[in-house]
């Protein structure tokens, strides 16, 4: 297919085109012969082809029918399995058939990056690592520390499940069309389950969401549906603090306290 592909805004398409940046990303991923890897949003194949050069087989998830047709024309199914559809609805666990952990990579669409990250977190137990390119602003929120402006719900919920590190930035000029924002590469490595000590993950999510729902308000206000004065005393926690001051472990402690109280016999 010789006709150029026009980037579609509704899919958040910005295609990586700088060969030096592509090479740097591939070196950061370090694909190895025995890896089971899936790429989200292969686009025009900027990362797909160098990944395939190092892997016996690659899986990709793509929603754009035109790009799917290009991929099918360019690559044999023996080397590339194309999963057609929305990554937000894709069952990544279906790729783990023999216990071998999955490696996930991709240039994630900026317009749906947060929902995709939360969707992928559901598969953390079956993943070895994830390496993504995202809007720098999102990556800064992902890796933010307590007490910083960027620290929030995304920080807590992802750091609960992953060890994360920002690797390097990617300028707008590395893409076609060029986005209006800087991008960053982030690596996410699942934490051992023994370190993820929340007894009720859904409850943890509700508490974290409430704590950051009104950032300027104190815990006494934001968590009033979960904690009373006696709870703060039992937790040795200052109700005058704001949610942004609490680390991940503190939120886990609160959630476990609330869960234990709920199951305590009357």
Secondary structure, 3 states (H helix, E strand, C coil): CCCCCCCCHHHCCCEECCHHHHHHHHHHHCCCCCCEEEEECCCCCCCHHHHHHHCCCEEEEECCHHHHHHHHHHCCCCCEEEEECCCCCCCHHHHCCCCCCEEEEEECCHHHHHHHHHHHHCCHHHEEEEEEEEEHHHHHHHCCCCCCCCCCHHHHHHHHHEEEEEEEEECHHHEECCCCCCEEEEEEEECCHHHCCCCCHHHHHHHHHHHHHCCCCEHHHHCCCCCCHHHHHHHCCCCCCEHHHCCHHHHHHHHHHHHHHHCCCC
